[in-house]
Amino acid sequence: AEIYDLTVRNTRMATGTDGIEFGDGVAIVNGAKLDLSYFDIHDNERVGLLVGGSGSFRDSRGQFEHGSITNNLLGLAVTSAWMDLDRNFEDVSCYDNEVNIDSKTIAVPTFASPF
């Protein structure tokens, strides 16, 4: 998918059916691909931009241009083997987050119906 001119802000915590809490601005998981241009991701309770995650069964990827990621608990979490900060990010600022960039494994919640 391709998205242009996007703002994501103030995503609040929720709990998945597996008990994992999250509050992510943009999560690209389970083999998804997203190209994002001219974006602002800020003030989300967990991760601003997540690419990958421990619940992902396939690597995800994307291209990110002309954006900012600010005031999140964790600004940018990249765990996908397909991703390279130099190759996949152009003119993206990530600052004023509790942790700006990390490649640690972030749990991805499940929202499957228990029935």
N, CA, C and O atoms as CSV, one atom per row, in Angstrom:
chain,resi,resn,atom,element,x,y,z
A,1,ALA,N,N,0.847,-1.179,0.000
A,1,ALA,CA,C,0.000,0.000,0.000
A,1,ALA,C,C,0.891,1.240,0.000
A,1,ALA,O,O,2.033,1.200,0.457
A,2,GLU,N,N,0.355,2.326,-0.513
A,2,GLU,CA,C,1.039,3.621,-0.504
A,2,GLU,C,C,0.120,4.635,0.163
A,2,GLU,O,O,-1.066,4.718,-0.155
A,3,ILE,N,N,0.680,5.400,1.086
A,3,ILE,CA,C,-0.092,6.438,1.770
A,3,ILE,C,C,0.721,7.724,1.735
A,3,ILE,O,O,1.923,7.720,1.999
A,4,TYR,N,N,0.044,8.830,1.403
A,4,TYR,CA,C,0.665,10.147,1.362
A,4,TYR,C,C,-0.072,11.080,2.306
A,4,TYR,O,O,-1.289,10.980,2.466
A,5,ASP,N,N,0.670,11.993,2.932
A,5,ASP,CA,C,0.084,13.052,3.749
A,5,ASP,C,C,-0.752,12.473,4.895
A,5,ASP,O,O,-1.969,12.649,4.940
A,6,LEU,N,N,-0.089,11.792,5.803
A,6,LEU,CA,C,-0.750,11.094,6.901
A,6,LEU,C,C,-0.336,11.682,8.244
A,6,LEU,O,O,0.843,11.956,8.467
A,7,THR,N,N,-1.297,11.875,9.132
A,7,THR,CA,C,-1.025,12.214,10.523
A,7,THR,C,C,-1.692,11.171,11.401
A,7,THR,O,O,-2.885,10.900,11.262
A,8,VAL,N,N,-0.910,10.582,12.314
A,8,VAL,CA,C,-1.433,9.637,13.302
A,8,VAL,C,C,-0.981,10.138,14.658
A,8,VAL,O,O,0.213,10.313,14.900
A,9,ARG,N,N,-1.951,10.372,15.553
A,9,ARG,CA,C,-1.595,10.911,16.869
A,9,ARG,C,C,-2.564,10.407,17.932
A,9,ARG,O,O,-3.705,10.039,17.651
A,10,ASN,N,N,-2.065,10.405,19.161
A,10,ASN,CA,C,-2.873,10.113,20.351
A,10,ASN,C,C,-3.508,8.728,20.364
A,10,ASN,O,O,-4.620,8.568,20.866
A,11,THR,N,N,-2.821,7.725,19.819
A,11,THR,CA,C,-3.311,6.352,19.923
A,11,THR,C,C,-3.143,5.908,21.369
A,11,THR,O,O,-2.045,5.983,21.921
A,12,ARG,N,N,-4.223,5.450,21.978
A,12,ARG,CA,C,-4.223,5.067,23.392
A,12,ARG,C,C,-4.051,3.562,23.553
A,12,ARG,O,O,-4.260,2.798,22.611
A,13,MET,N,N,-3.667,3.145,24.760
A,13,MET,CA,C,-3.448,1.737,25.059
A,13,MET,C,C,-4.741,0.945,24.946
A,13,MET,O,O,-5.815,1.418,25.320
A,14,ALA,N,N,-4.617,-0.269,24.423
A,14,ALA,CA,C,-5.694,-1.255,24.366
A,14,ALA,C,C,-5.046,-2.608,24.631
A,14,ALA,O,O,-3.822,-2.732,24.590
A,15,THR,N,N,-5.847,-3.600,24.897
A,15,THR,CA,C,-5.331,-4.930,25.184
A,15,THR,C,C,-5.883,-5.912,24.162
A,15,THR,O,O,-7.091,-5.973,23.934
A,16,GLY,N,N,-4.991,-6.676,23.552
A,16,GLY,CA,C,-5.410,-7.696,22.597
A,16,GLY,C,C,-5.997,-8.901,23.321
A,16,GLY,O,O,-5.935,-8.976,24.548
A,17,THR,N,N,-6.559,-9.834,22.582
A,17,THR,CA,C,-7.159,-11.023,23.177
A,17,THR,C,C,-6.125,-11.910,23.862
A,17,THR,O,O,-6.480,-12.770,24.669
A,18,ASP,N,N,-4.852,-11.706,23.545
A,18,ASP,CA,C,-3.782,-12.471,24.170
A,18,ASP,C,C,-3.199,-11.769,25.389
A,18,ASP,O,O,-2.230,-12.252,25.974
A,19,GLY,N,N,-3.779,-10.627,25.784
A,19,GLY,CA,C,-3.329,-9.893,26.961
A,19,GLY,C,C,-2.209,-8.906,26.704
A,19,GLY,O,O,-1.779,-8.224,27.634
A,20,ILE,N,N,-1.723,-8.803,25.485
A,20,ILE,CA,C,-0.650,-7.859,25.160
A,20,ILE,C,C,-1.241,-6.466,24.993
A,20,ILE,O,O,-2.198,-6.272,24.244
A,21,GLU,N,N,-0.659,-5.497,25.701
A,21,GLU,CA,C,-1.091,-4.110,25.561
A,21,GLU,C,C,-0.324,-3.430,24.446
A,21,GLU,O,O,0.856,-3.708,24.230
A,22,PHE,N,N,-0.992,-2.545,23.744
A,22,PHE,CA,C,-0.338,-1.795,22.696
A,22,PHE,C,C,-1.032,-0.443,22.565
A,22,PHE,O,O,-2.143,-0.255,23.060
A,23,GLY,N,N,-0.392,0.462,21.919
A,23,GLY,CA,C,-0.935,1.781,21.614
A,23,GLY,C,C,-0.062,2.366,20.521
A,23,GLY,O,O,0.560,3.413,20.699
A,24,ASP,N,N,-0.021,1.680,19.389
A,24,ASP,CA,C,0.904,2.008,18.316
A,24,ASP,C,C,0.253,2.923,17.286
A,24,ASP,O,O,-0.922,2.766,16.954
A,25,GLY,N,N,1.031,3.880,16.785
A,25,GLY,CA,C,0.538,4.760,15.736
A,25,GLY,C,C,0.343,4.013,14.433
A,25,GLY,O,O,-0.771,3.954,13.914
A,26,VAL,N,N,1.422,3.436,13.891
A,26,VAL,CA,C,1.371,2.664,12.646
A,26,VAL,C,C,2.135,1.367,12.892
A,26,VAL,O,O,3.299,1.392,13.290
A,27,ALA,N,N,1.471,0.228,12.652
A,27,ALA,CA,C,2.106,-1.082,12.816
A,27,ALA,C,C,2.043,-1.821,11.484
A,27,ALA,O,O,0.965,-2.068,10.945
A,28,ILE,N,N,3.210,-2.166,10.968
A,28,ILE,CA,C,3.320,-2.901,9.708
A,28,ILE,C,C,3.839,-4.281,10.070
A,28,ILE,O,O,5.022,-4.444,10.367
A,29,VAL,N,N,2.955,-5.278,10.047
A,29,VAL,CA,C,3.286,-6.601,10.568
A,29,VAL,C,C,2.785,-7.695,9.624
A,29,VAL,O,O,2.040,-7.429,8.681
A,30,ASN,N,N,3.203,-8.908,9.896
A,30,ASN,CA,C,2.731,-10.108,9.189
A,30,ASN,C,C,2.935,-10.050,7.680
A,30,ASN,O,O,2.055,-10.441,6.912
A,31,GLY,N,N,4.090,-9.562,7.262
A,31,GLY,CA,C,4.434,-9.548,5.848
A,31,GLY,C,C,3.868,-8.380,5.054
A,31,GLY,O,O,3.955,-8.369,3.826
A,32,ALA,N,N,3.296,-7.411,5.728
A,32,ALA,CA,C,2.726,-6.254,5.030
A,32,ALA,C,C,3.829,-5.366,4.463
A,32,ALA,O,O,4.962,-5.379,4.945
A,33,LYS,N,N,3.481,-4.593,3.432
A,33,LYS,CA,C,4.395,-3.618,2.837
A,33,LYS,C,C,3.661,-2.290,2.782
A,33,LYS,O,O,2.520,-2.219,2.326
A,34,LEU,N,N,4.327,-1.233,3.253
A,34,LEU,CA,C,3.730,0.097,3.246
A,34,LEU,C,C,4.775,1.117,2.822
A,34,LEU,O,O,5.873,1.162,3.378
A,35,ASP,N,N,4.428,1.934,1.836
A,35,ASP,CA,C,5.245,3.082,1.450
A,35,ASP,C,C,4.526,4.315,1.967
A,35,ASP,O,O,3.361,4.548,1.645
A,36,LEU,N,N,5.226,5.100,2.769
A,36,LEU,CA,C,4.618,6.222,3.465
A,36,LEU,C,C,5.416,7.489,3.174
A,36,LEU,O,O,6.624,7.528,3.407
A,37,SER,N,N,4.741,8.534,2.660
A,37,SER,CA,C,5.397,9.799,2.333
A,37,SER,C,C,4.647,10.957,2.967
A,37,SER,O,O,3.417,10.964,3.016
A,38,TYR,N,N,5.397,11.930,3.450
A,38,TYR,CA,C,4.839,13.133,4.066
A,38,TYR,C,C,3.922,12.750,5.224
A,38,TYR,O,O,2.698,12.824,5.119
A,39,PHE,N,N,4.541,12.340,6.331
A,39,PHE,CA,C,3.774,11.860,7.469
A,39,PHE,C,C,4.262,12.473,8.776
A,39,PHE,O,O,5.399,12.928,8.894
A,40,ASP,N,N,3.367,12.466,9.743
A,40,ASP,CA,C,3.643,12.935,11.094
A,40,ASP,C,C,2.994,11.941,12.051
A,40,ASP,O,O,1.771,11.810,12.092
A,41,ILE,N,N,3.830,11.242,12.820
A,41,ILE,CA,C,3.348,10.245,13.779
A,41,ILE,C,C,3.798,10.719,15.154
A,41,ILE,O,O,4.996,10.761,15.435
A,42,HIS,N,N,2.842,11.077,16.014
A,42,HIS,CA,C,3.242,11.632,17.306
A,42,HIS,C,C,2.228,11.358,18.414
A,42,HIS,O,O,1.041,11.136,18.171
A,43,ASP,N,N,2.753,11.384,19.649
A,43,ASP,CA,C,1.954,11.285,20.871
A,43,ASP,C,C,1.146,9.990,20.964
A,43,ASP,O,O,-0.006,10.010,21.397
A,44,ASN,N,N,1.738,8.876,20.564
A,44,ASN,CA,C,1.101,7.571,20.708
A,44,ASN,C,C,1.664,6.894,21.959
A,44,ASN,O,O,2.824,7.108,22.311
A,45,GLU,N,N,0.858,6.088,22.623
A,45,GLU,CA,C,1.254,5.577,23.937
A,45,GLU,C,C,2.326,4.501,23.919
A,45,GLU,O,O,2.997,4.305,24.932
A,46,ARG,N,N,2.515,3.794,22.807
A,46,ARG,CA,C,3.569,2.780,22.795
A,46,ARG,C,C,4.570,3.099,21.698
A,46,ARG,O,O,5.528,3.830,21.950
A,47,VAL,N,N,4.389,2.587,20.503
A,47,VAL,CA,C,5.341,2.765,19.406
A,47,VAL,C,C,4.749,3.701,18.352
A,47,VAL,O,O,3.580,3.577,17.989
A,48,GLY,N,N,5.558,4.632,17.867
A,48,GLY,CA,C,5.103,5.486,16.782
A,48,GLY,C,C,4.978,4.705,15.481
A,48,GLY,O,O,3.899,4.645,14.891
A,49,LEU,N,N,6.085,4.103,15.030
A,49,LEU,CA,C,6.107,3.309,13.802
A,49,LEU,C,C,6.775,1.972,14.100
A,49,LEU,O,O,7.944,1.927,14.483
A,50,LEU,N,N,6.025,0.880,13.921
A,50,LEU,CA,C,6.508,-0.476,14.157
A,50,LEU,C,C,6.554,-1.224,12.830
A,50,LEU,O,O,5.550,-1.313,12.124
A,51,VAL,N,N,7.736,-1.764,12.493
A,51,VAL,CA,C,7.879,-2.599,11.302
A,51,VAL,C,C,8.422,-3.940,11.771
A,51,VAL,O,O,9.595,-4.057,12.123
A,52,GLY,N,N,7.561,-4.948,11.772
A,52,GLY,CA,C,7.944,-6.274,12.252
A,52,GLY,C,C,7.200,-6.608,13.521
A,52,GLY,O,O,5.980,-6.453,13.576
A,53,GLY,N,N,7.902,-7.065,14.543
A,53,GLY,CA,C,7.281,-7.411,15.817
A,53,GLY,C,C,7.316,-8.897,16.069
A,53,GLY,O,O,7.407,-9.689,15.131
A,54,SER,N,N,7.245,-9.281,17.326
A,54,SER,CA,C,7.397,-10.695,17.690
A,54,SER,C,C,6.220,-11.553,17.255
A,54,SER,O,O,6.378,-12.766,17.112
A,55,GLY,N,N,5.053,-10.973,17.041
A,55,GLY,CA,C,3.895,-11.742,16.588
A,55,GLY,C,C,3.817,-11.871,15.079
A,55,GLY,O,O,2.931,-12.549,14.558
A,56,SER,N,N,4.738,-11.226,14.369
A,56,SER,CA,C,4.733,-11.298,12.908
A,56,SER,C,C,5.285,-12.641,12.451
A,56,SER,O,O,6.362,-13.058,12.878
A,57,PHE,N,N,4.548,-13.306,11.591
A,57,PHE,CA,C,5.019,-14.600,11.099
A,57,PHE,C,C,5.810,-14.457,9.807
A,57,PHE,O,O,6.428,-15.424,9.361
A,58,ARG,N,N,5.807,-13.257,9.184
A,58,ARG,CA,C,6.628,-12.982,8.001
A,58,ARG,C,C,7.197,-11.581,8.135
A,58,ARG,O,O,6.593,-10.723,8.779
A,59,ASP,N,N,8.348,-11.344,7.535
A,59,ASP,CA,C,8.961,-10.020,7.590
A,59,ASP,C,C,8.125,-8.999,6.823
A,59,ASP,O,O,7.596,-9.279,5.748
A,60,SER,N,N,8.026,-7.831,7.400
A,60,SER,CA,C,7.324,-6.717,6.773
A,60,SER,C,C,8.354,-5.739,6.236
A,60,SER,O,O,9.540,-5.841,6.552
A,61,ARG,N,N,7.898,-4.784,5.418
A,61,ARG,CA,C,8.847,-3.829,4.835
A,61,ARG,C,C,8.125,-2.575,4.378
A,61,ARG,O,O,6.896,-2.498,4.407
A,62,GLY,N,N,8.915,-1.589,3.955
A,62,GLY,CA,C,8.335,-0.362,3.444
A,62,GLY,C,C,9.395,0.659,3.105
A,62,GLY,O,O,10.578,0.470,3.387
A,63,GLN,N,N,8.956,1.739,2.498
A,63,GLN,CA,C,9.782,2.906,2.198
A,63,GLN,C,C,9.129,4.088,2.907
A,63,GLN,O,O,7.910,4.251,2.861
A,64,PHE,N,N,9.941,4.904,3.559
A,64,PHE,CA,C,9.431,6.003,4.355
A,64,PHE,C,C,10.191,7.277,3.996
A,64,PHE,O,O,11.417,7.328,4.086
A,65,GLU,N,N,9.432,8.322,3.583
A,65,GLU,CA,C,10.054,9.557,3.112
A,65,GLU,C,C,9.344,10.772,3.695
A,65,GLU,O,O,8.118,10.801,3.805
A,66,HIS,N,N,10.133,11.765,4.061
A,66,HIS,CA,C,9.627,13.082,4.444
A,66,HIS,C,C,8.614,12.990,5.584
A,66,HIS,O,O,7.432,13.289,5.410
A,67,GLY,N,N,9.097,12.574,6.746
A,67,GLY,CA,C,8.189,12.443,7.867
A,67,GLY,C,C,8.856,12.711,9.201
A,67,GLY,O,O,10.071,12.891,9.287
A,68,SER,N,N,8.034,12.734,10.241
A,68,SER,CA,C,8.548,12.893,11.595
A,68,SER,C,C,7.824,11.938,12.541
A,68,SER,O,O,6.635,11.654,12.395
A,69,ILE,N,N,8.597,11.456,13.519
A,69,ILE,CA,C,8.089,10.541,14.535
A,69,ILE,C,C,8.524,11.116,15.875
A,69,ILE,O,O,9.707,11.076,16.212
A,70,THR,N,N,7.573,11.655,16.645
A,70,THR,CA,C,7.921,12.372,17.876
A,70,THR,C,C,6.950,12.061,19.018
A,70,THR,O,O,5.793,11.701,18.799
A,71,ASN,N,N,7.461,12.211,20.236
A,71,ASN,CA,C,6.678,12.148,21.473
A,71,ASN,C,C,5.924,10.833,21.667
A,71,ASN,O,O,4.768,10.834,22.090
A,72,ASN,N,N,6.574,9.725,21.361
A,72,ASN,CA,C,6.020,8.396,21.610
A,72,ASN,C,C,6.881,7.724,22.675
A,72,ASN,O,O,7.990,8.184,22.948
A,73,LEU,N,N,6.393,6.651,23.278
A,73,LEU,CA,C,7.222,5.897,24.198
A,73,LEU,C,C,8.457,5.377,23.452
A,73,LEU,O,O,9.585,5.553,23.912
A,74,LEU,N,N,8.238,4.745,22.312
A,74,LEU,CA,C,9.303,4.295,21.414
A,74,LEU,C,C,8.984,4.838,20.029
A,74,LEU,O,O,7.924,4.538,19.479
A,75,GLY,N,N,9.870,5.619,19.465
A,75,GLY,CA,C,9.590,6.256,18.181
A,75,GLY,C,C,9.513,5.278,17.032
A,75,GLY,O,O,8.468,5.153,16.393
A,76,LEU,N,N,10.609,4.579,16.757
A,76,LEU,CA,C,10.707,3.676,15.609
A,76,LEU,C,C,11.228,2.328,16.079
A,76,LEU,O,O,12.317,2.245,16.648
A,77,ALA,N,N,10.460,1.275,15.845
A,77,ALA,CA,C,10.872,-0.092,16.169
A,77,ALA,C,C,10.917,-0.886,14.871
A,77,ALA,O,O,9.892,-1.090,14.221
A,78,VAL,N,N,12.119,-1.332,14.499
A,78,VAL,CA,C,12.294,-2.090,13.261
A,78,VAL,C,C,12.934,-3.425,13.605
A,78,VAL,O,O,14.078,-3.476,14.057
A,79,THR,N,N,12.190,-4.508,13.389
A,79,THR,CA,C,12.728,-5.850,13.648
A,79,THR,C,C,12.734,-6.711,12.401
A,79,THR,O,O,13.140,-7.872,12.455
A,80,SER,N,N,12.298,-6.170,11.293
A,80,SER,CA,C,12.227,-6.921,10.043
A,80,SER,C,C,13.601,-6.999,9.387
A,80,SER,O,O,14.312,-5.998,9.301
A,81,ALA,N,N,13.965,-8.180,8.931
A,81,ALA,CA,C,15.251,-8.369,8.256
A,81,ALA,C,C,15.304,-7.634,6.917
A,81,ALA,O,O,16.393,-7.377,6.402
A,82,TRP,N,N,14.148,-7.291,6.344
A,82,TRP,CA,C,14.106,-6.586,5.065
A,82,TRP,C,C,14.478,-5.114,5.193
A,82,TRP,O,O,14.797,-4.469,4.194
A,83,MET,N,N,14.440,-4.588,6.384
A,83,MET,CA,C,14.566,-3.142,6.574
A,83,MET,C,C,15.995,-2.720,6.890
A,83,MET,O,O,16.719,-3.404,7.614
A,84,ASP,N,N,16.380,-1.583,6.333
A,84,ASP,CA,C,17.680,-0.960,6.575
A,84,ASP,C,C,17.431,0.535,6.741
A,84,ASP,O,O,16.834,1.163,5.867
A,85,LEU,N,N,17.877,1.104,7.844
A,85,LEU,CA,C,17.586,2.515,8.117
A,85,LEU,C,C,18.119,3.440,7.031
A,85,LEU,O,O,17.476,4.441,6.713
A,86,ASP,N,N,19.262,3.136,6.461
A,86,ASP,CA,C,19.815,3.993,5.410
A,86,ASP,C,C,19.089,3.832,4.078
A,86,ASP,O,O,18.912,4.804,3.344
A,87,ARG,N,N,18.678,2.631,3.772
A,87,ARG,CA,C,18.052,2.346,2.490
A,87,ARG,C,C,16.554,2.664,2.474
A,87,ARG,O,O,16.037,3.117,1.453
A,88,ASN,N,N,15.851,2.435,3.582
A,88,ASN,CA,C,14.396,2.521,3.595
A,88,ASN,C,C,13.828,3.800,4.200
A,88,ASN,O,O,12.611,3.987,4.207
A,89,PHE,N,N,14.682,4.679,4.705
A,89,PHE,CA,C,14.219,5.927,5.313
A,89,PHE,C,C,14.966,7.110,4.702
A,89,PHE,O,O,16.197,7.147,4.708
A,90,GLU,N,N,14.208,8.080,4.172
A,90,GLU,CA,C,14.793,9.276,3.590
A,90,GLU,C,C,14.094,10.503,4.158
A,90,GLU,O,O,12.875,10.637,4.053
A,91,ASP,N,N,14.867,11.390,4.756
A,91,ASP,CA,C,14.334,12.627,5.329
A,91,ASP,C,C,13.241,12.339,6.357
A,91,ASP,O,O,12.180,12.963,6.347
A,92,VAL,N,N,13.520,11.380,7.245
A,92,VAL,CA,C,12.604,11.049,8.338
A,92,VAL,C,C,13.292,11.420,9.647
A,92,VAL,O,O,14.390,10.943,9.931
A,93,SER,N,N,12.648,12.268,10.440
A,93,SER,CA,C,13.171,12.685,11.740
A,93,SER,C,C,12.484,11.896,12.837
A,93,SER,O,O,11.261,11.759,12.851
A,94,CYS,N,N,13.281,11.381,13.750
A,94,CYS,CA,C,12.754,10.623,14.879
A,94,CYS,C,C,13.402,11.197,16.137
A,94,CYS,O,O,14.577,10.944,16.400
A,95,TYR,N,N,12.639,11.972,16.918
A,95,TYR,CA,C,13.220,12.664,18.070
A,95,TYR,C,C,12.149,12.914,19.135
A,95,TYR,O,O,10.951,12.793,18.880
A,96,ASP,N,N,12.618,13.267,20.332
A,96,ASP,CA,C,11.757,13.559,21.482
A,96,ASP,C,C,10.824,12.411,21.849
A,96,ASP,O,O,9.734,12.635,22.374
A,97,ASN,N,N,11.253,11.185,21.573
A,97,ASN,CA,C,10.564,9.993,22.060
A,97,ASN,C,C,11.317,9.533,23.301
A,97,ASN,O,O,12.478,9.900,23.479
A,98,GLU,N,N,10.685,8.736,24.167
A,98,GLU,CA,C,11.420,8.222,25.318
A,98,GLU,C,C,12.630,7.421,24.841
A,98,GLU,O,O,13.722,7.554,25.392
A,99,VAL,N,N,12.433,6.584,23.812
A,99,VAL,CA,C,13.511,5.910,23.081
A,99,VAL,C,C,13.244,6.208,21.613
A,99,VAL,O,O,12.144,5.946,21.125
A,100,ASN,N,N,14.217,6.745,20.905
A,100,ASN,CA,C,13.973,7.143,19.517
A,100,ASN,C,C,13.912,5.963,18.549
A,100,ASN,O,O,12.917,5.796,17.843
A,101,ILE,N,N,14.958,5.147,18.507
A,101,ILE,CA,C,15.025,4.033,17.552
A,101,ILE,C,C,15.531,2.800,18.281
A,101,ILE,O,O,16.502,2.866,19.035
A,102,ASP,N,N,14.862,1.671,18.049
A,102,ASP,CA,C,15.282,0.427,18.683
A,102,ASP,C,C,14.942,-0.743,17.771
A,102,ASP,O,O,13.962,-0.704,17.026
A,103,SER,N,N,15.754,-1.766,17.840
A,103,SER,CA,C,15.484,-2.964,17.044
A,103,SER,C,C,15.131,-4.141,17.945
A,103,SER,O,O,15.169,-5.291,17.508
A,104,LYS,N,N,14.789,-3.861,19.200
A,104,LYS,CA,C,14.379,-4.954,20.087
A,104,LYS,C,C,13.020,-5.487,19.632
A,104,LYS,O,O,12.244,-4.786,18.983
A,105,THR,N,N,12.759,-6.711,19.980
A,105,THR,CA,C,11.508,-7.342,19.585
A,105,THR,C,C,10.353,-6.727,20.368
A,105,THR,O,O,10.392,-6.664,21.597
A,106,ILE,N,N,9.349,-6.283,19.666
A,106,ILE,CA,C,8.152,-5.692,20.247
A,106,ILE,C,C,7.003,-6.678,20.014
A,106,ILE,O,O,6.800,-7.140,18.891
A,107,ALA,N,N,6.264,-6.995,21.054
A,107,ALA,CA,C,5.134,-7.923,20.920
A,107,ALA,C,C,4.022,-7.286,20.105
A,107,ALA,O,O,3.711,-6.107,20.270
A,108,VAL,N,N,3.430,-8.078,19.229
A,108,VAL,CA,C,2.283,-7.659,18.420
A,108,VAL,C,C,1.067,-8.381,18.968
A,108,VAL,O,O,1.052,-9.611,19.010
A,109,PRO,N,N,0.040,-7.640,19.391
A,109,PRO,CA,C,-1.140,-8.284,19.977
A,109,PRO,C,C,-2.003,-9.008,18.953
A,109,PRO,O,O,-1.905,-8.770,17.749
A,110,THR,N,N,-2.841,-9.887,19.454
A,110,THR,CA,C,-3.795,-10.614,18.636
A,110,THR,C,C,-5.190,-10.125,18.964
A,110,THR,O,O,-5.504,-9.851,20.122
A,111,PHE,N,N,-6.023,-10.016,17.948
A,111,PHE,CA,C,-7.399,-9.591,18.149
A,111,PHE,C,C,-8.376,-10.613,17.610
A,111,PHE,O,O,-9.466,-10.264,17.157
A,112,ALA,N,N,-7.985,-11.877,17.660
A,112,ALA,CA,C,-8.856,-12.958,17.209
A,112,ALA,C,C,-10.010,-13.125,18.195
A,112,ALA,O,O,-9.839,-12.968,19.404
A,113,SER,N,N,-11.151,-13.434,17.674
A,113,SER,CA,C,-12.307,-13.672,18.520
A,113,SER,C,C,-12.101,-14.937,19.340
A,113,SER,O,O,-11.633,-15.943,18.809
A,114,PRO,N,N,-12.447,-14.904,20.637
A,114,PRO,CA,C,-12.246,-16.107,21.470
A,114,PRO,C,C,-13.291,-17.190,21.192
A,114,PRO,O,O,-13.237,-18.262,21.795
A,115,PHE,N,N,-14.231,-16.932,20.299
A,115,PHE,CA,C,-15.304,-17.909,20.034
A,115,PHE,C,C,-14.984,-18.752,18.813
A,115,PHE,O,O,-15.771,-19.623,18.441
